[in-house]
Amino acid sequence: MAKEIPRPIKPPALRPGDAIRVLSLASPVKPEPLRKGCAELERLGFVAKADDASVLARESYFAGSAHCRRAALEGALAESETRAIFCSRGGYGSNYLVDELKVSRGRAKILLGSSDITSLQIFLWQKFGWVTFYGPMVASNFDHGAGGAHGYDRESLLHALTGTERGWALDLQGESLVTGEAQGVLLGGCLTLIETSLGTPWELDTTGAVLVLEDRGIKPYQVDRALMHLKQAGKFEGVAGIVLGDFPDCQAADGDETVRDVAQRILEPLKLPLVWGAPIGHTERAALTVPLGVRGKLSVSSGGDKPARLEIPEPACTP
């Protein structure tokens, strides 16, 4: 059954010529990918604003101190001259920002990112009901251009961030593992970061969700452990459907189960619509943009050109 949720708080949509604040909220970013990514935002018709002293900061494996990164985020959320916040990359460190983060509850702003940014997206959803966007990042996707390897999917990006009148649909470009249809709130992100929300005051409530799970660079047994942890914590109880990413760089040793095998063994018995291999988050393909916090309908069939489809019946932004 569909879960009754409070009305989500949607951010104002991007318009041609709007300014986008580029932030590094996790690990350090290199100048050249950042420059290329900002140039791609300009080609899309937006104005990229990146303060080099902040965006290119480095402190150990963080993009500057937690205090400086939190201050940059709070400033970007409050400033009127930008319409959106795009993250430069993931890595690690977003979890340091949430403990003392000051947010104006009713003033949502577009936040686009993936990977480690999952921590912030879960926090903003659980605490404030904000719709955020799981998708490409400036120096790890936009720098590769639209439609190409390691790049971004232009159509889903613009539907998600600029549309205000109607919904849209995504071809998930994945493999059907369990067929069926499911409706629920789109939630999720990077598997590791979802798992680490357990036990915190902003632990992700997955009841009634169409759940997105993706990650990279971990062994099949580590994926197994994370999925079993979520299962034993009750996070698959009441879930409507599941979309799994590509899980790149997660190769198994010869003769061992693959991540796909592990996911199938643990998740198939749930008898929920299940998709494997969607280009979401960590992917070697053009990354899709998925709004988190709005309703979606997952349709998984056994044949046809597009066996896995995600319909989003409402715009994710306000005018």
N, C-alpha and C positions, 0 to 999 in steps of 0.2 A: 504494500500500500504506500502511496505517496505520503511523505512526511509533511506535516504542517510546519512551516517555518515562518519566522517574522519576515515582513517585506524587506528584501535586501536593499542596501543603499548603493545605488549605481552612480558612477562618476559621470560628469559631463563628457560628451564625445569630443574627439579631435576634429578640427576643421582645417581646411587648406590654409597654410601660412601660420598655423599655431606653433608656439615654441614648446619644445620638449626638454626637460631637465635630465641630463645623463648623470647617473650616480654610480659609484663603486661602493657597494654595501657589504661586500664579503672579502674576496681575495684581490690582490693587486692585478692591474691590467697593463698591458704593454701599449706604448704610444701608437704604433702603426695600425694594429687592428682597430683601436679606438678611432683613429682618424678616418679609416676607411668606412667604419660603421656610421660615423656622423655624416660623412659625405653621402652615404646611401639614404639616410633620413632626409637630407636636403633634396635628393632626387625624388623622394616621395612627396615633396611639397611642404615639408615642415622645416622648422628652424631648430637646429640642435644646439643646446647650450651646455657646454662642458667646461667647468672650471678646472684647468689642468692641475693646479696645486692640490685640489681635493680629489679629483677623479684618478690621478696618477700617483697618489700617495702610497707609501709602502711602509709597513711596520711589521717585521717578521713575515708571517704568511697572511697578514691582513692588509687591506687597503687603507691603512691609517688606524689610529686608535679607535676604540669603541665610542669614546666620547665624540670624536670628530665625525665619525660616520653617522652617529645618531643625530648630531647637530645638523649635518648636511641633509639628512632625510627630513627632519622636522622643518627645516627651512624650506625645502622643496615642497612639502605638503602645504605650507602656509603661503607661499609666494603666489601673487596674482598674475605675474607675467608669463608663467608657464602653465600648460594645460595638462601635462602628463609627466610621469617619471618613468624613464626606461633605464634598466640596469645594464651596466657595462658587461658584467660576467657574473658567474657564480663562484664556486670554490668553497670557502668556509668562512663563517663569521657573522652571518645575519642574526643568529640566535643571541648574540651579545647586545643587540639593539632593543629588544622588546621589553626588557625589565623596567626601564625608566622612560619608555617612549611616550611622548606627549602628542596626543592625536585629538583633533576636533571631531567628535563623533559623527556629526551630521554632514561633514564636508569631505566627501569621498573624492579622490583624484585617481586617475588612471595610474596603476602600477603594473608594469610589464616586466616579467622576468621568469626564470625557471631555476632548476637545480637548487642551490642553497637558499634562494629567495623563497622557497617553500615555507621556511620558518616564519617569515614576515606575512606571507599570504594566509597561512593558517591563523596566526595571531589576529590579523585584521578582520578575518571572517568571524572567528569565535568571539572576539571581544566587541566588535562594532558592526558586524553584518555587512562589511564592505565587499562588493564585487571587485575582484582583481583578475589579472590576465596571465595565464601560464603560456609562455611563448618565447620567441626569439630574443636574444640579447645583443647589444650594440657591437661588442668586440668579439663575439663568438658565433654570430649568425648574420647580422646585418652586413658585416664586413665581407661576407662571402656572396652577397647579392641575393636577388629573388630567384627562387626556383631551382637553384643549383645545389650541389653537394655541400652539406654543412651550412646551407643558407636558410632562407625563410620562405614561407608560403605567403605570397602577397595578398591573395584573395581572402584567406581567413583572417589575416591581420586587419585588413581594412573593414571587413564585415564587423569584426569584434570591436574595433576602436572608433569607427566613424559612423556606424549605422545607428539610427535612432527611431526608425519607423517600423521595422519588421525583423523577423528572425532570419535564419539562414541554415544551411546544412553543410556538414563536413563529410567528405569521403575519407574514412579513417585509414585507407590504404593498408589494411591489416588482414590477418587471417582469422576466420571464424573458428573458435574452439568449442563454444556452446552457443547454439542458435536460440533466438527468441527476441522479445522486445522488453525494454525496461524504461521507466520514466523516473526521474529523480533530480535532485540538485547536483550539479557538476562540482565535484570536490576532488582534492588529491594533490598530486605532484610527485616529488622525488621520494621514493620509497624510504630511503634512509632517514630523511627529515620528518616524514610522517611518523615513522616509528619513534623518533626521538621526541615527538610531542607528547607521547604517553607519559602520564604522571604529572604533567605541567598544568597550570590553571587554564591554558589554552589548548589542551588536548583536543584533537580533531574529533568532532562528533560525526560519524559516518552513517548514522541511521537514515535510511531513505535515499542514499546518495548513488549516483552513477560515479563510480570511483576510478580515478586515473592513477595508475601506478607505473613509475618508470625510474630508471637509474642507470649508472654506468660504472665500469671498472671494478665490479665486485664478483667474486666467484659464485657459481651456482649454489654451493652450500651456504653462502652468506645470504643470498636471496631466500633460500629455504628457511633459514633462521628468522629472517625479518618477517616473512609471510606467516610462519608459524606463531611468532610473537603476536602479530596483529590478530591472528585467528584466536589464539588463546586469551587475548585481551578483549575478545568480543567485538572486534572492529568489523567483522564481516557479517555480523548478525543484523538483519534488516537492510543490508546493502541491496540495491536494485539491480546493478550490473557493474561490470568491471572492464576497463580498457587498459591494456598493458602496452608499454612502449617497446622500443627495439632492444634495449639493454645491450648497447655496444660495449666492446672490450670486456665482456663477461664470459670468455671462452672456458669451456670445461676441459679437463684433462682427458686424454684419449680413453674412451670407454665409459666415461662418467656421464651422468645426466647433464643435459644442457639447462639453461635457465627456462627455456620453453617447456622442457620436460618437467622441471620442478613446479612451474606455475600450473601446468596442466594437472599434475598429480594432486596438488594441494587445493586448487580452486575449482576444478571441474566438479567435484562432489557437491559443491554448493548449489549446483544446478541453476546458476545465474547466467544471463547472456554474457559471453566472455570473448574478448578480442585480443589477439596477440599481434604485436609488431606495428603499432601506429607510430608515425613520425612525430612524437611529442617529446619536448624536453631534449634529453640527450639522444641525438640521432645523427646519422651520417647523411640523412636526406634533408630536404627543405622542411624546417620545423613549422608545424601548425600552431596557430594561436587559439587557445581554448579559454573561454571565460569561466571563472570559478565563482560559484554563488548564484548562478541562474539555473533554471530548469532545462533539462535536456531529455531527449528521447533517443535511446540507443536501439538500433535495429540490426540484428545479426542474422544473416541467412546462410544457407549452405551452398549457394551458387550465384551466378551472375557476375557482371563486371565489377560491381561495388558491393561485396557481401557485408561490409561493415560500414554503417552510416550513423552519424550523430546529428540529429535535428535539434536546433536551438530555436524554439518558437517565439522568443521575445528578444528585443534588442538588449544588449548588455550595458548600454550607456543611455544617458538622458540628453536631450538637446542642449 
